[in-house]
Amino acid sequence: MGRREDPAPHPDHGEKDEPTVAQSTGAETQDWVSRFADDVIAESERRAPGKPVVVASGLSPSGPIHLGNLREVMTPHLVADEIRRRGYEVRHVLSWDDYDRYRKVPAGVAGTDESWAEHIGKPLTSVPAPAGSAYPNWAEHFKAAMVDALEQLGVEYDGISQTEQYTSGVYREQVLFAMKHRGDIDAVLAQYRTKPKAQKKSQKPLDEAELEAAEGSGAAAEDDGSGSGAEYFPYKPYCGACEKDLTTVTAYDDATTELSYVCQCGHAETVRLSEYDRGKLVWKVDWPMRWAYEGVIFEPSGVDHSSPGSSFQVGGQIVGIFGGKQPIGPMYAFVGISGMAKMSSSKGGVPTPGDALQIMEPQLLRWLYARRKPNQSFKIAFDQEIQRLYDEWDKLEAKVADGTVLPADQSAWSRAVRTAGRELPRTPRPLPYRTLASVADITAGHEDQALRILSDLDPANPLASLDEARPRFDRAESWINTQVPADQRTIVRDSADTELLAGLDEQSRESLRLLLEGLDEHWSLDGLTHLVYGVPKVQAGFSADATAKELPPEIKVAQRTFFALLYQLLVSRDTGPRLPTLLLAVGADRVRKLLGA
């Protein structure tokens, strides 16, 4: 099936609690991506031997495309990429559902301009772009940011505009076929029309945000075309006068393909559907039609599709009418944001992949999606938690480097740092994110100062240029500037707090003296860490090298008291960036001045 001449090697990955599946590569245990790849390859061999493997995603550019929507793309991407690594030819179809109707004005996007409501019902590509946009229409405006993010993330795909597919007549035969077999389609849909209300009583209710975040293939609505007239029609014309889909098909002749419709605007028209391309199949028919047309083997879908009558379940029956089969693929869980509610693209301020890539490197974002099974929810950190995530990532990289990494973790790391086609650009000197953020906070855009501080972290191997710490430094600086409230930013005092210094007791004065005496000898990140933790130990009669097990609990209390004193004298607060980093940032001379030397 479309193997390249030189197939890429496939590493063995593992999670010991689950067996292998079809087309095993020989590993006794595998990660979730490898297991899905096995299934997809086997299924593709059964359905379309010798042809490229087809996986699919769908996104509706009805507003900002958020991080929950990204799972719709990353899940098949990771599986497709694993299949490519094994040497198979893969096509990742990404359908831009830009011929969906403009349903509502997203909060925070169009401001308070009520005129946007006038476009509700038009195709997204017929709605003007937001004011000031460089793009020709609403859909292209919101697609652009996602296209850029997917490029940064290394996602290889075949983008398809559904506007172009429909208006150029690509789906004309499929539309005519659906109209001819509308009775069969209606019979499938009728099985579910009376069931959802009774079923939903036992289900946890989904709010609008959850429904939008979970909806598979970027569907604009769970529309099956019913209720528009006496007879069922799976096709919805866009009005030739107002361009909206507020239309009702009143008659259709299979022999001539003449279709008559009326619109709420008052316009009525009879067209020949064999020549007419201004309309589309309703969503519950459109999606399975595309499965059959593209030969899709694998496509994930949102968790709401586990409910009776959902697009994915109904589509599994309707696709057979078109001569195809339903794709295999998991239901994927929600992706949340630290400190924020569930995401919805209809609500303003919902973080997008582009927003995430402003504060984290592509590798970290890929890793967050790769390390969790699709049915596991997880959160993406825009708050202080991002520092812990980066610490976890750096520990993983260290384990990879020294060979102590577990197989499943190795697999997730490998999928994060490279694709089958290329390795993602990396930061040459990946210094700790929390350190970079502290330096960016303190230096407030002064690159010469930032370079001075970062070079002092390891005097034996100083940075020659900030470029060695980029792009991670830029991401940390962006996080400080965009996500940290102004009242939490660090501002170093201009002069010593003489009143506080004058009121210190003898023990506090002694602690400052010990710190100042050791500055020059310990002027590096590790050295200052040893010094600031060691001063309270020495004052209590212990060695500065004494470990926590060798010390009484009150030493920790003394350390916290000492740290709070230093923060007050340096930044007039009880807390702040890690003290070793803060001391390096302030500089030895200024530290002496502020501590009353």
N, C-alpha and C positions, 0 to 999 in steps of 0.2 A: 504494500500500500504506500506508494509514493516515497519509498526510502531514499535518502541521499546516499551517494556512493561511500561517503566516509561518515558513518553515524557517530554522533558524539557519545562518549562514554557515559554510562549511567551508574552513579554511585549507589551503593546499598545503604538504605536508611532504615531506621527502625523504631517502632513502639511495640514492646514485647507482649502487650496484652491483646493484640488483634492479629488474626492470621492474614496471610496474603490472599489475593483474589486472582481472577483470571489474568492470564498473560504475565505471570510473575516474572521478575527479572532474576530470580534466584535468591533474593534476600529472604531470610526467614521472617523478618519484620520490616515494616515500612511506615513512613509518615503518611498523613492524609492525602497529600498531593499525589504521591506515588500510587496510592491505592486507587484514587480516582483515575489516574492515567492508565492504570492496568484495565480498569473497567471500560474506559472510553475507547482504548485501542481495540479491545475485544469486540465491543459493540460495533465499532466502525468496520472491522473485518467482516462481521456478519451482514451488516446492511449495505456497505459500499466498498467491497474489497478492491484494492488497487487505487482508490481515490484518496485525496487529502482528507484528513480528519477535520470535521467542522465543529467548532464550538461557537457559542453566541452570547452576546450581551445586548441590552437595549437601554437607552437613556433618553429621557424626554427633556429637552432644553427649555422647559417652561419657566425657569427661573434659575437661580444659582444651583449648580449640581453639587450636592453636598457629600460629605465623607461616608454617609450611609449608602448613597448611590454607588460610591467607588467599589463597594464589595461586590456589586453586580458585575463589575469589570475585572477586579483582581482575582476573584475565584476562578473563572474560566481562563484568565491569563496565566495564572500559576500552573494550572493543569496543562494548558496548551504548551507552555514553556518546557515543562517536564517531558512532554511527548516529543518536542523538538530536540531536546537533549538526547533522546534515544534514537534520533536520526529519522524520524517520520516528518512528512510534510503536513503542516497544520494551517488551517485558515480560521482566524478568530474574527468572526463577523460582529461588528459593533453597529447596530442599527440606531441611527439618530431619529427618534420619533418626532421629527420636526413638522410632520403633517397632522399631528394631533391638534385638537381644538385648543384655543386659548381659553382656559377655564375660568381663571380669576387673576386679579392683579396681586402678585406676591407682595407681602408686607415689606416695607423698607426698600423696595426696588424702584418703584415709580413715584415715590414720595406721596404727596397729597393731591396730585393731579388726578381729578376724577375722570378726565377725558379718556384715560386708559380703559375704563370699563366699556367704552363704545366698541372696543375691538373683541370683546368676549364672543366666542363662537367662530372666529376666523382661524385658519391654519396658523401655527406659530410663525411660519415663514412669511405670512402676509401682515404680521403685526410690526409696526415700526420699532426700531431698536430704542432703548432708553436714551434720553437726551445726552448728547456728547459722545455717543458711541461711534467708533470707527467702522462698525459693521452694518450691512444693508438691512438687517431685520432682527427681530427679537431672538429668534432661534440661533442665528449665527453669532449674535453677541454672547449668549450664554454657552454656546458650544466652544468658543475660542479659549476660554479659561481652562476648560477640561482638556482640550486638545493639548495645550501647553503642559498641563500637569502630567498627562499620560506620557508625553515625550520625556519629561524629566524622570518619570518612574520606569522608563524602559519598556513600556507596554506596546507590543507590536500588534496591530489590528488592521482590519479592512473596514473602513468607515463607509456606511451606506446611508444616504439621505433618503428618508421615506417620501419626502416631497418629490424628489427627483424620480424615484421609482414609480410613484403613482402618476405624476403629471406627464412623464415621458411615455407612458403606456406599457411599461415593463410588466406590470401586473394585470394587464387587460384581460388575458385569457383566464387568469385566476378569478377576477371579478365576475366575468361572464359565467364561469363554472359555478361559483358560489350562488349566483342568482338562479341559475338553472336548478341547482340542488338545494334551494332555500327550504323546501319542505323537510328534507333530511336534517339540515342544520337546525331548523326550528324544533324538530322532534327531540334532538339531543338537549337543546337549551330548555325545553319544556319540562324535562325531568327535574330541573333544579329551581325553577322559578318560584315554586311555593315552599321550598325547603329552608332557605337561609334564616328566616325569622324565627322559626321553631328551634333551629339548631343553635342560634346565637345565644339563647337564654342560658345555656350551660357553658358558654365561652366567656373568658375574660374580655370585656368590651375594649375595642381598639379605638383610640381617639384619632382625629383626622391626621395628626402628625405621624402617628404610627402607620396608618394606612398608606400615606404617601411615601414614607421612608421605606416601607417593606414591599411596595408594589413591584412585582417582577416586570422586567423589560420596559420600565419607564412608562407604563400605561397611564394615559391621561384619565381614564375612568374605566370602571368595570362594566362597560356598555355591551349589551348583546343585541341591540337594535329593536327590542320588543317595545310594545306600547306606542308606536308611532303611527299606527294605522290599523285598518281591519285585517289586512294581510301582512304576514311577516316578510321583511326584506332585510338582508344582511348588509346592505350598501347604504351609505349616507352621502348624498351630494352636498357640496358646498354651493350656496346660492349664487347664480350668475349675476345677481344685482347687488346684494349686500355682502357677498363673500362668506357668509356665516353658514353654520350647519344647522340652523333652526328650520330645517326642512322636513317634510313628510312625503315619502314616496306614495303616490296614489294609484299608480298602475304600472305594469311592466309586461311586455310582450316578448316571450322567449324566442319566437321566430324572427322578429324584426329587431329585437333588442331595444325597442322604443320604451323609454322610461319617462313617466310624468311625475312631477313633484310640485308642491306648493311650499312657500316659505312664510314664516311669520311676518316678514316685512311686506307681504302682499304680492310678491313676485311669484308667477307660476310659469312652468316651462316644460316642454317635452323634448327630450334629446335621444339620440341614438347611442346607447351605452357602448357599442362596439367602436365608437369614434370619440367618446367622451371621457375626459381624464381629470375632471374637477370634482373629486370625491374620493372616498375610501371605504373599505370594509370596516364594519364596527369592530371594536377591539377584540371581543371574544372570538371573532372569526379571523380577523387580521393576523393575530399572533400564530395560531396553528397553520394558517396558510403559508406564512413565512417559514415555519419549521419544515414544511414539505418542500417549498420552493428552494430553500438553501441546503436542504439535507442535513439539518442540525442534529448532531449526535449528543452534545452536552450543553446544557444551559441551566444555571441556577435560578432560583426564584425566591421571592420574599416569603416570610413566615405566614402571611395571611393566606397563602395559597393552600394551606392545609385545610381550609374550611370548605364545606360542600358548596358547589356552585362557583368556585373561584375560577379565574381565567385559566390557570394551569391545569386544574382538574378537568374542566369542561373542554379545554383545548386538546387534552389527551384523547378525547373521543372524536372531536371535530377534525383533527388532523388526518384521521383515517379516511374521511370523506374526500380529502384532497390527495389521497394515495400515499400519505407519509406516515411516520411514526413519531410519537412523542419523544423528545430528548430525555436522556437520563440526566440527573443533576440534583444537588441537595437544596433544601430550603435553608436560606441563610438568615442568621439572627441579626438583631439590631447592632449598630455601632454607635456608641455614645461619646460624649465629650465630658471630660473631667469638670465638674462644677456646673454643668448645664443639663437641661432637660433633653428628652429625645429630639432628634433632628427632624426638621421638616423643611423642604425646599420652598414652601409657601410662606415661611415666616422669616422676617428679616434677621440678619445677624447670624445665621446658621453657618458654621465654618465649612469651607470647601476644601478640596485637595490642595488648591493653590494657597489657601490660607495656612494649611499645615506645612506645606513646603517652604513657607516663609520662615518657619521657626524650627524645622527639622530637616535633616538630609533625607534624600529619597530612600536610602538604604533602611533607615529606621522606620519610615512609613511602610515600606514593603514588608519589613519584618513583622510589624504589628498584625498585618493581614495573613502572613504566611504561617505564623506560629500557632494560630488558633484555628480549629476546625470551623467550617462555615456555620455549623449550628451552635457555636459558642459565641456569645456576645462579648464585647470588650469595649474599653474606652480609649480614646485618644486624648492625650493630655495637652491642654493649653495653659494649665496653671503650674504650680511648683512641681507637680508630679512629673513633668517632663524631665526634670533633673534626675529623678530616680530612674526613669526609663532609660536615659542615656547611660547612667551608671551600670544598669543591668546589661545594656548593649555592649559597653566597653569590657565588662567582665566576660561576656560571651566571646568577644573577639580575642581576649587573652587566652581563654581556654582553647579556642580554635588554633591559636598560634603555638601553644605548648602541647597540643595533642590530647588534652584531658576532656574534651567536649563529648557529651553524649550524642549518639547517632541522630536522634530526632532534632536536637538543637543544632547540630552540624548542618542538617538538611535545611532547616529554616534560615540559618545564616547564609548558606550558599545561595538560596533563592532570593535573599535580600540584596546581596552585593553584586550579583550578576544575573544576566539572562542567558539563554542559549546563544544569543548573537553577540553580546558584548558585556564588559564589566562596567558598572556605573562609576562615574568619576568619584574619587575619594579624597578626603582631606589628608595631605601628606603627614602632618603631625597632629593626630586627633587628641588634643588636650581635653581634660574633663570639661563637659558642657557647663557644669555649675561654676567652675573656675572662670571659664570664658564669659559666662553671663555676669559674674561679679565684676570682672575687669571692664566689660562693656558698660555696666551700670556706673562704675566709679569714674571712668574716663570720659563718658558722655560724648563720644564721637572723636576724641583726640587720638588719632592712630599712633602718633609718636609715643604718647604715654602708654598706650596699650601694648606696643611692641616692647617698651622698656620693662613693663611689669612681667609680661609673658616670658621675656628672655631671662628674667631673674628666677623664674620657677625652677630652672635647672641650669645654673651658671656654667656647668661643665659642658653643656650642649645647648647654647642659646639659640633662639630663633634668629635667622638671618633676615627674615621678612615676614610680615603678617600673612602673606600668601601661603606660607607653610601651614598656617592654622585655618585656612579657608578651604571650603565654604562653611565649616562648622562655626567659626567665629562670627561670620555674618549672620548665621541663623540664631545664634545666642544673642547677638546684639539686637536683631529684629524682635526676638521674644521679649527682651527687656523694654524695648521702645513701644511695643504694641500690646503686650499682655500684662505688664506689671503696672498697677496703679501708681500715680504720681506720688501719693503719700507713702508708698512703700519703696520708693527709689532712695538710693544712698547719697547723702550729701555730706562730705567731709567738712569738719569745722575749719573756719579760717584762722581762728586763734584759740589759744588754750582756755579752758574753763577754769579761770583762776579761783572762782568761788568754790567749786567742787574740790579742786586740788588742795586749797587751804584747809578744808574741813576733813580731810582724810585722816584716819587713825594710823597708828604706827605700822600695823600689819599691812595695810593697803599701800603705804608709802614704800615698805620693803618689797612688796610684790612688783611695783613699778620699777624699783631700782634693779632688781634681778633681771627683769625683762630687758631694760635698756642696756645693761652690762653685756647681755648675750646677743644683742642685735647683729653686730658685725660678724660674729663667728657663725651665726645661724641664718644668714641672709639667703635663704632659698625656701621653696615651698615646704620641703620635708624638714628642713632645719627649723623654720619658724613654728611648724606644727609641734615638733619636739619641745621647743622652748615654751610655747604658751601653755601646753599641757603639763610641762615639767615644773614651772614656777611654783604652783601650789603644792606639789609633791615635796620639793626641796624645803619649802617653808615649814612643812609638817615633819621634817626630819627624815624623809625618804630620798632615795636616789631618783634623779629625773628619769632614769631608765626603768624604774619599777613598773611592773605590769599591773593591770586591774585586779588580778587574783591576789597580788601581794599587798594590796592597799585596803584600808578600811573604807566603808561606804561614805564617810564624811569628806573624803578627798573629792568626790564628785561634786558635793555641795560647794566646797571651796573653789573648785574650778569654775562652776557656774557663776559664783559671785565675782571671781576675778574677770571672767569674760564680760559680764555685765558692766563692770567698771571700765574696762577698755572701750567697749562700745559707747558708753556715755561720754568718755573723754575724746573719742575720735569722731563720732557721728551723732552725738546727743540722743541716742536711743538705747534701749536695753538689748536689742538684737541687730543683726545686719548680716552682710556676707561673711563667709568663713574667715575667721580672724587672720590666719596666715596670708590669705589672698588680700585681705584688706590692708594689712601691714605693708605688703609688697607694693600695693597700689598707692598708698599714701607716701611711701618713700621714707628711708631711714631718718633723714634730717628733719622732715616734717613730723614724723612720729615722735622724735625726741622733743620737739617744740611743744606738741600737743600734750605730751605726758609730763611736761614740767621739768625737763632736764635742764 
